[in-house]
Amino acid sequence: MYARLPTVHRDETRTQGFDRLELIRFLHVSQTITVHHGALAFLLGINALRASEAAAVRIEDYAETLRGHRVLRLVGKGYKPGTMPVTVPVLRALEALPSTTTAHAATSTGTACTSSPRTSQASEVACPPKVGGRDQLRARLERVADFELTTAELRAVAWYAADGAEPALVVWDRAHPDDDRPRAAIAAAREYAQGAPRSNLQRHTATDAHRAGREASTEAAKHAATAAGDAAAAAYLHPLANATQLRHLLGAAVHAARAAELYRGDDPVVAEYVLDAAARRASPVVLDVLSRYPRAPEGGSRVAALLHRLDVLLRDPPPPKRVVDDPGPFFHGTRADVRPGDVLTPGWRSNYGTGRPMRHIYVTASSNGAPLAAELARGDGPPRVYQVEPLGPLEDDPNVTDKRFPGNPTRSYRTTEGVRVVEEVLDWEPPDAALVQRLRASSGELAELGIEAMD
């Protein structure tokens, strides 16, 4: 007679066990007790040994080197011998043992561990810390955090990371249109940011997106997928004063910037646009969280340089604006039909990019700049060039001077005070049609990446 057992579906989100943050704190706490507690914790948490296997480890068991790597010999379940590589963090914890007065680990009550399951003789073992249950251990782990990080702050960080990664999805979709792993990771980040509990959804989608990055066909797509994976992983930002944590906070925007840069022919100006937009998106909550972490080091890789740059943009006040002493005359290109004496003021929708309301009026003292702006402007009327008189102080146009042409050789400026029309210029020379077409195409490609270089 046979009986069919019911299928049991486990909810992995409710599985009991340490999450990544809890494991880090557990390892940290164990090292503050004794080196023996630390060694045992690393064997359990990093090498995933069973308790009996970890407690039976002797110094000579990890003294062997195989193919250039330190290995650990152990007796596993069913008394089967086995060998596994020892990671660097575990090896450091283990190598601290021989330097103590005795290799026999003592518990916090002074009781020595003196025997191994494999032998009746005394052996050098790492004894487990004695704790009063999971709740007491959790309470102790909580005290290891360097500062407080609330759930609301984590949700704000996750939303910021998702915003940073999303513009790079177009890079991924162009290379792998049928693979939605990066998009799923960003969706998981937003789900947590909008109030869902943090769960394996963020972990698994982050892992999947990072794996997609490793499998990507182009370097740009690799960074686009990595940005998405970092967005999902932002939910696991740790309250530890370590610069390595900045990847949880800023990694999504940084890898998105690198993806856009590579996608546009390794153009560093494109990365600067992406980072500048990321810096402007940061909310006061995100900036407050960032202030609790050390600054990002400059590093040697391009990604490290971009991380340092975004960190600087977020933390440091912008440099003082240069005093413009250009005598002019100044010109403005548009398709609007205006008359001498009319005043052009900010607040109207832009004729470029997204068409969002403008906070500045742009002018140039270059004879070529205004005709090009007029040709590129949207509108039904013909392109027009006007000589104008600024009604307030001018500042350098950051879209040109801060990113592509330091020093402002194009003599491009903007003002918040408006300009008065002096007269229409009728004898201007139209720019090359191929140049206009190329700039329009480039502007459209940049807009796909969330860059409004002409806004």
HELIX and SHEET records of a PDB file:
HELIX    1   1 GLU A   12  ARG A   14  5                                   3    
HELIX    2   2 ARG A   20  ILE A   33  1                                  14    
HELIX    3   3 VAL A   35  GLY A   45  1                                  11    
HELIX    4   4 ALA A   51  ALA A   55  1                                   5    
HELIX    5   5 ILE A   59  TYR A   62  5                                   4    
HELIX    6   6 LYS A   77  TYR A   79  5                                   3    
HELIX    7   7 VAL A   88  GLU A   95  1                                   8    
HELIX    8   8 ARG A  134  GLU A  142  1                                   9    
HELIX    9   9 THR A  151  ALA A  165  1                                  15    
HELIX   10  10 GLU A  166  ALA A  168  5                                   3    
HELIX   11  11 LEU A  169  ALA A  175  1                                   7    
HELIX   12  12 ARG A  181  ALA A  193  1                                  13    
HELIX   13  13 ASN A  200  ARG A  214  1                                  15    
HELIX   14  14 GLU A  219  ALA A  233  1                                  15    
HELIX   15  15 ALA A  234  TYR A  236  5                                   3    
HELIX   16  16 ALA A  243  GLN A  245  5                                   3    
HELIX   17  17 LEU A  246  TYR A  263  1                                  18    
HELIX   18  18 PRO A  268  ARG A  281  1                                  14    
HELIX   19  19 PRO A  284  LEU A  290  1                                   7    
HELIX   20  20 ARG A  302  ARG A  315  1                                  14    
HELIX   21  21 GLY A  369  LEU A  376  1                                   8    
HELIX   22  22 PRO A  398  THR A  401  1                                   4    
HELIX   23  23 ALA A  433  GLU A  448  1                                  16    
SHEET    1   A 3 THR A  65  LEU A  66  0                                        
SHEET    2   A 3 HIS A  69  VAL A  75 -1                                        
SHEET    3   A 3 PRO A  81  PRO A  85 -1                                        
SHEET    1   B 4 PHE A 330  THR A 334  0                                        
SHEET    2   B 4 ARG A 384  PRO A 390 -1                                        
SHEET    3   B 4 VAL A 419  VAL A 425 -1                                        
SHEET    4   B 4 VAL A 343  LEU A 344 -1                                        
SHEET    1   C 3 ILE A 361  THR A 364  0                                        
SHEET    2   C 3 SER A 412  THR A 415 -1                                        
SHEET    3   C 3 GLU A 395  ASP A 396 -1                                        
END                                                                             
